[in-house]
Amino acid sequence: MQPSATAEEIEAAARQYVRKVSGVQSVSDATREAFERAVAEVTATTTRLLAELPDRKVPPPTIPPLRRPEVQARLAAKAKD
């Protein structure tokens, strides 16, 4: 069975959460350190939470966005640039 969320998915969710609650949509030199620290803390906390929860008995009905083939292809192309 696949994990409930990959490390990349957890970090992406953490970034989205920190953007939402902070109102910081575009990281600048003035906000970068605090923003990245918050992302790291939310990522670590979420990773611990998922590790402590029991395994899911039923997989999710859909493929999570970051695991979709078209998104993987886009990310792979972006990594080559």
ZADO-93117 format. One record per residue: z, y negated, x negated of N, C-alpha, C, CB in turn. Coordinates in Angstrom, 3 decimals. Glycine has a CB too. Layout:
[timar [Z,Y,X],[Z,Y,X],[Z,Y,X],[Z,Y,X]]
...
//
This chain:
[timar [0.000,1.186,-0.844],[0.000,0.000,0.000],[0.000,-1.251,-0.890],[1.231,0.003,0.961]]
[timar [-0.755,-2.253,-0.507],[-0.800,-3.501,-1.259],[0.511,-4.260,-1.111],[-1.973,-4.371,-0.793]]
[timar [0.862,-5.065,-2.119],[2.075,-5.876,-1.981],[1.903,-6.887,-0.854],[2.405,-6.601,-3.308]]
[timar [3.023,-7.356,-0.313],[2.937,-8.315,0.786],[2.270,-9.607,0.339],[4.326,-8.611,1.344]]
[timar [2.421,-9.954,-0.918],[1.762,-11.144,-1.467],[1.645,-10.983,-2.978],[2.551,-12.449,-1.105]]
[timar [0.518,-11.399,-3.523],[0.337,-11.360,-4.973],[1.003,-12.585,-5.596],[-1.174,-11.303,-5.345]]
[timar [1.141,-12.563,-6.903],[1.717,-13.709,-7.610],[0.899,-14.980,-7.340],[1.782,-13.426,-9.129]]
[timar [-0.420,-14.834,-7.299],[-1.293,-15.994,-7.039],[-1.085,-16.530,-5.624],[-2.775,-15.612,-7.243]]
[timar [-0.929,-15.623,-4.671],[-0.704,-16.037,-3.281],[0.651,-16.726,-3.130],[-0.787,-14.824,-2.338]]
[timar [1.650,-16.213,-3.816],[2.972,-16.826,-3.740],[2.932,-18.232,-4.327],[4.017,-15.963,-4.478]]
[timar [2.280,-18.394,-5.480],[2.201,-19.730,-6.084],[1.385,-20.684,-5.219],[1.588,-19.647,-7.486]]
[timar [0.289,-20.213,-4.644],[-0.525,-21.065,-3.773],[0.294,-21.530,-2.564],[-1.795,-20.309,-3.305]]
[timar [1.070,-20.624,-1.994],[1.919,-20.988,-0.854],[2.997,-21.982,-1.274],[2.568,-19.732,-0.242]]
[timar [3.556,-21.787,-2.472],[4.574,-22.708,-2.987],[3.976,-24.104,-3.162],[5.152,-22.193,-4.335]]
[timar [2.770,-24.177,-3.718],[2.099,-25.480,-3.896],[1.869,-26.155,-2.552],[0.751,-25.307,-4.634]]
[timar [1.412,-25.389,-1.589],[1.167,-25.944,-0.256],[2.473,-26.463,0.345],[0.530,-24.877,0.673]]
[timar [3.531,-25.689,0.219],[4.838,-26.093,0.749],[5.332,-27.375,0.068],[5.869,-24.958,0.559]]
[timar [5.277,-27.426,-1.255],[5.764,-28.609,-1.980],[4.919,-29.829,-1.632],[5.743,-28.363,-3.508]]
[timar [3.599,-29.655,-1.498],[2.741,-30.775,-1.080],[3.158,-31.283,0.299],[1.251,-30.345,-1.062]]
[timar [3.403,-30.357,1.198],[3.742,-30.723,2.581],[5.057,-31.486,2.650],[3.824,-29.470,3.460]]
[timar [6.109,-30.939,2.034],[7.423,-31.571,2.169],[7.576,-32.820,1.322],[8.496,-30.594,1.803]]
[timar [6.813,-32.919,0.221],[6.939,-34.089,-0.653],[5.980,-35.213,-0.267],[6.694,-33.686,-2.094]]
[timar [4.912,-34.857,0.424],[3.899,-35.855,0.741],[2.983,-36.147,-0.440],[4.560,-37.132,1.199]]
[timar [3.144,-35.421,-1.542],[2.310,-35.612,-2.739],[1.076,-34.732,-2.588],[3.101,-35.261,-4.063]]
[timar [-0.056,-35.353,-2.352],[-1.300,-34.602,-2.202],[-2.069,-34.525,-3.512],[-2.171,-35.234,-1.128]]
[timar [-1.923,-35.548,-4.334],[-2.617,-35.620,-5.607],[-1.575,-35.851,-6.685],[-3.700,-36.743,-5.610]]
[timar [-1.422,-34.883,-7.570],[-0.403,-34.983,-8.614],[-0.846,-35.988,-9.673],[-0.133,-33.598,-9.257]]
[timar [0.054,-36.904,-10.008],[-0.224,-37.909,-11.033],[0.745,-37.703,-12.192],[-0.104,-39.357,-10.453]]
[timar [0.583,-38.483,-13.233],[1.522,-38.398,-14.361],[2.947,-38.681,-13.905],[1.120,-39.383,-15.474]]
[timar [3.108,-39.555,-12.936],[4.439,-39.930,-12.452],[5.102,-38.819,-11.631],[4.344,-41.194,-11.614]]
[timar [4.297,-37.953,-11.017],[4.857,-36.914,-10.141],[4.728,-35.504,-10.701],[4.186,-36.970,-8.802]]
[timar [3.929,-35.331,-11.752],[3.592,-33.987,-12.254],[4.817,-33.135,-12.601],[2.717,-34.110,-13.480]]
[timar [5.742,-33.662,-13.389],[6.875,-32.866,-13.844],[7.738,-32.387,-12.678],[7.720,-33.671,-14.817]]
[timar [8.105,-33.290,-11.786],[8.935,-32.922,-10.634],[8.185,-31.960,-9.713],[9.364,-34.182,-9.852]]
[timar [6.902,-32.223,-9.503],[6.091,-31.387,-8.619],[5.985,-29.964,-9.159],[4.691,-31.991,-8.447]]
[timar [5.621,-29.831,-10.426],[5.462,-28.507,-11.033],[6.790,-27.747,-11.105],[4.867,-28.643,-12.435]]
[timar [7.879,-28.466,-11.360],[9.197,-27.825,-11.381],[9.538,-27.277,-9.990],[10.287,-28.830,-11.851]]
[timar [9.251,-28.065,-8.955],[9.508,-27.620,-7.585],[8.649,-26.408,-7.236],[9.242,-28.761,-6.591]]
[timar [7.382,-26.422,-7.639],[6.496,-25.285,-7.385],[7.049,-24.036,-8.069],[5.056,-25.586,-7.883]]
[timar [7.484,-24.176,-9.318],[8.031,-23.029,-10.054],[9.294,-22.484,-9.376],[8.347,-23.431,-11.509]]
[timar [10.147,-23.369,-8.907],[11.382,-22.931,-8.246],[11.091,-22.229,-6.919],[12.309,-24.128,-8.008]]
[timar [10.192,-22.783,-6.122],[9.843,-22.156,-4.841],[9.158,-20.814,-5.094],[8.921,-23.088,-4.000]]
[timar [8.290,-20.757,-6.095],[7.615,-19.500,-6.446],[8.634,-18.440,-6.844],[6.607,-19.725,-7.594]]
[timar [9.570,-18.798,-7.708],[10.582,-17.838,-8.168],[11.464,-17.362,-7.016],[11.452,-18.465,-9.263]]
[timar [11.878,-18.284,-6.169],[12.728,-17.918,-5.034],[11.983,-17.000,-4.067],[13.212,-19.178,-4.299]]
[timar [10.739,-17.303,-3.798],[9.939,-16.480,-2.894],[9.708,-15.088,-3.484],[8.592,-17.163,-2.600]]
[timar [9.444,-15.023,-4.779],[9.245,-13.738,-5.449],[10.501,-12.877,-5.343],[8.869,-13.952,-6.928]]
[timar [11.664,-13.483,-5.567],[12.933,-12.744,-5.431],[13.134,-12.262,-3.997],[14.124,-13.629,-5.860]]
[timar [12.860,-13.129,-3.037],[13.004,-12.759,-1.633],[12.156,-11.544,-1.304],[12.622,-13.928,-0.730]]
[timar [10.885,-11.580,-1.680],[9.984,-10.477,-1.357],[10.398,-9.183,-2.053],[8.558,-10.837,-1.743]]
[timar [10.953,-9.297,-3.249],[11.415,-8.110,-3.980],[12.623,-7.468,-3.298],[11.770,-8.481,-5.428]]
[timar [13.419,-8.276,-2.630],[14.636,-7.775,-1.999],[14.421,-7.255,-0.576],[15.668,-8.860,-1.978]]
[timar [13.326,-7.622,0.042],[13.043,-7.166,1.402],[12.537,-5.722,1.386],[12.008,-8.091,2.080]]
[timar [12.808,-4.950,2.442],[12.256,-3.594,2.503],[10.742,-3.651,2.661],[12.887,-2.796,3.668]]
[timar [10.083,-2.552,2.261],[8.627,-2.480,2.405],[8.239,-2.627,3.868],[8.083,-1.152,1.835]]
[timar [7.084,-3.247,4.078],[6.565,-3.386,5.439],[6.035,-2.047,5.898],[5.457,-4.471,5.515]]
[timar [6.305,-1.706,7.123],[5.841,-0.435,7.664],[4.395,-0.522,8.160],[6.753,0.011,8.797]]
[timar [3.986,-1.703,8.570],[2.641,-1.901,9.091],[1.979,-3.003,8.263],[2.666,-2.267,10.622]]
[timar [0.805,-2.718,7.698],[0.126,-3.766,6.935],[-0.329,-4.902,7.848],[-1.077,-3.183,6.179]]
[timar [-0.522,-6.100,7.293],[-0.999,-7.207,8.126],[-2.371,-6.878,8.716],[-1.069,-8.516,7.304]]
[timar [-2.676,-7.400,9.906],[-3.933,-7.069,10.569],[-5.171,-7.696,9.928],[-3.859,-7.490,11.992]]
[timar [-4.973,-8.681,9.086],[-6.114,-9.342,8.455],[-5.918,-9.384,6.944],[-6.303,-10.772,9.017]]
[timar [-6.996,-9.631,6.240],[-6.935,-9.765,4.785],[-6.437,-11.178,4.480],[-8.344,-9.489,4.113]]
[timar [-5.384,-11.309,3.646],[-4.912,-12.649,3.292],[-6.040,-13.458,2.648],[-3.699,-12.563,2.335]]
[timar [-6.047,-14.778,2.837],[-7.151,-15.611,2.351],[-7.506,-15.417,0.879],[-6.817,-17.036,2.574]]
[timar [-6.527,-15.360,-0.014],[-6.843,-15.254,-1.440],[-7.380,-13.882,-1.834],[-5.617,-15.563,-2.258]]
[timar [-7.318,-12.902,-0.938],[-7.848,-11.566,-1.235],[-9.227,-11.347,-0.631],[-6.896,-10.501,-0.724]]
[timar [-9.732,-12.323,0.113],[-11.053,-12.181,0.736],[-12.131,-12.242,-0.332],[-11.286,-13.279,1.803]]
[timar [-13.158,-11.401,-0.222],[-14.207,-11.335,-1.249],[-14.854,-12.682,-1.543],[-15.271,-10.362,-0.825]]
[timar [-15.130,-13.470,-0.522],[-15.793,-14.758,-0.763],[-14.894,-15.717,-1.544],[-16.204,-15.399,0.568]]
[timar [-13.587,-15.648,-1.321],[-12.651,-16.500,-2.058],[-12.530,-15.999,-3.497],[-11.255,-16.520,-1.366]]
[timar [-12.452,-14.680,-3.681],[-12.388,-14.108,-5.023],[-13.622,-14.493,-5.834],[-12.255,-12.579,-4.951]]
[timar [-14.805,-14.457,-5.199],[-16.045,-14.832,-5.883],[-16.015,-16.299,-6.292],[-17.260,-14.559,-4.985]]
[timar [-15.520,-17.158,-5.399],[-15.432,-18.582,-5.699],[-14.464,-18.834,-6.851],[-14.994,-19.365,-4.455]]
[timar [-13.326,-18.139,-6.833],[-12.333,-18.302,-7.906],[-12.875,-17.797,-9.241],[-11.032,-17.556,-7.553]]
[timar [-13.615,-16.686,-9.218],[-14.191,-16.145,-10.430],[-15.225,-17.114,-11.012],[-14.828,-14.780,-10.153]]
[timar [-16.060,-17.703,-10.138],[-17.057,-18.670,-10.598],[-16.382,-19.900,-11.174],[-17.994,-19.069,-9.453]]
[timar [-15.316,-20.335,-10.551],[-14.583,-21.508,-11.037],[-13.940,-21.229,-12.393],[-13.507,-21.927,-10.022]]
[timar [-13.454,-20.012,-12.610],[-12.815,-19.654,-13.879],[-13.822,-19.635,-15.024],[-12.132,-18.288,-13.764]]
[timar [-15.080,-19.350,-14.715],[-16.125,-19.321,-15.744],[-16.502,-20.718,-16.224],[-17.360,-18.615,-15.212]]
[timar [-16.287,-21.716,-15.370],[-16.669,-23.110,-15.705],[-15.781,-23.692,-16.751],[-16.630,-23.993,-14.479]]
//
